[in-house]
Amino acid sequence: MEIKNIKIIDILQDGRAVAKTQSKTAFIEGAIYGEICNIKVNNEKKNFFEAEKTKTLEKSPYLRKPPCPYYYECGGCSIMDINYKTQIKLKKNLIKNALLKSAKIKIDDIEILEGEEFGYRNKIRLQINKNGKLAYNKKYSNDLVEIKDCLLAKDLIRENLEKIEKITKDITKKYPNSLEEITIRANEKEILLNIKIKDEKIIPYIKNQYKDSTYNINLINKKEKINISGKDYLIYNLLGKKFKISMNDFYQVNDYMTEKLYKTAKDFLGENQKVLDLFCGSATSSIAINDDHVVGIEINKNAIKDAKENAKENDLKDYKFIAKNANYIDDKFIKKEKIDAIVLDPPRAGLDKEIIKTIAKTKIKKIVYISCNPQTLARDIKRFQENGYNLEKIKGCDMFSETMHVEMVALIARD
Ligand SMILES: C[S@@+](CC[C@H](N)C(=O)[O-])C[C@H]1O[C@@H](n2cnc3c(N)ncnc32)[C@H](O)[C@@H]1O
């Protein structure tokens, strides 16, 4: 079925466009915010259509020429074809709509901290095709698009992509189809490569060829990690502090915006607090936000090891880091530790209901919630409201320009 002459009024987090047709909302692949177009419905669901754009009738006033030659094929970016100011406006809408829908909170405007549009990612993950070439997934597909550059990556990564591809091509030539994926991480001066392999027969060859590489190279074979050259971690500088981040530890991808995010979180938290950091990772957030007096909980044992080293390195005197599932935190532990405030930065799925109930039992007054998902943040704010808390402050942070992803920090508090 074709529907003609519809206006694109919003963009979803996965990059699809949104339009209202006479009967239902349509989610449309390939359409641009602000344009008027015709669409073809590929799938009719009970409450919405899934569709693709067939023809532009009137160009979007926000349109610009995407600076990346791979943009129309590559699944990495979704809104590079509209100007940056409009990108920010769309992210504001995303957060405001989620808060209104889930938590019935209406806010007129929300500040979004802005940064550099390009060259911000300290980490990119690429697929390796059957010829050893580096690629991203295509838009809405598992097919691959070979790339020679990525404008989102930091300069150090971009400058080294060709040399890195030489390595993956060389290994693949010797052992066809033996590599799956490569994660490239960079700090100010070093590169760490984590290569996911499909066949362990290649390990001796890689060891022999690349043991003296100038890159820090590590292999991941199922769950096993094999160090080939250099280290299996990088040291990052953040707000004048130093952090060891191992190859499988979480680390925010945009150094510059992370500093802005943590400064805001520090401001929301206030001074002289003993903090419980749930989902603490290697403790970058808690150590950056609170200078001392930290208890951290994290499921990844290696990240906890790094958190302890990071606490020592940054001269904390009062700290405790525990490898444990944060869902099973109990209120007696929080009271025993004399915690004043909680900092949380859970995965995209947000918080288990039980954590919110446990926190409420302690009557802790301040919760600083860092999130990369407006939907789960809004849902959790609603659950906090049901347990006696209110949303006091919220700010967005544009960590991921050219995509519809956005980071947020919220202060949730009670009297
Ligand atoms: C978004 S990251 C935040 C990490 C850290 N706060 C930081 O900024 O570097 C989420 C962290 O939650 C951890 N995690 C996931 N599920 C968990 C669970 N059930 N209990 C504890 N930690 C968990 C992950 O390993 C990851 O380190």
The ligand as a Gaussian input file, in Angstrom:
#p B3LYP/6-31G(d) Opt

LIG

0 1
 C       26.745000       1.962000      31.669000
 S       28.006000       1.051000      32.470000
 C       28.522000       2.183000      33.730000
 C       29.850000       1.883000      34.351000
 C       30.481000       2.999000      35.175000
 N       29.556000       3.657000      36.038000
 C       31.216000       3.981000      34.309000
 O       30.751000       5.073000      34.066000
 O       32.280000       3.629000      33.800000
 C       27.066000      -0.173000      33.302000
 C       27.865000      -1.143000      34.140000
 O       26.939000      -2.035000      34.794000
 C       27.544000      -3.316000      34.894000
 N       26.436000      -4.244000      35.154000
 C       25.544000      -4.768000      34.268000
 N       24.615000      -5.512000      34.918000
 C       24.932000      -5.465000      36.239000
 C       24.347000      -6.012000      37.419000
 N       23.244000      -6.762000      37.368000
 N       24.922000      -5.749000      38.608000
 C       26.041000      -4.969000      38.682000
 N       26.643000      -4.437000      37.608000
 C       26.093000      -4.671000      36.399000
 C       28.282000      -3.465000      33.577000
 O       29.301000      -4.433000      33.689000
 C       28.835000      -2.037000      33.382000
 O       30.103000      -1.905000      33.973000

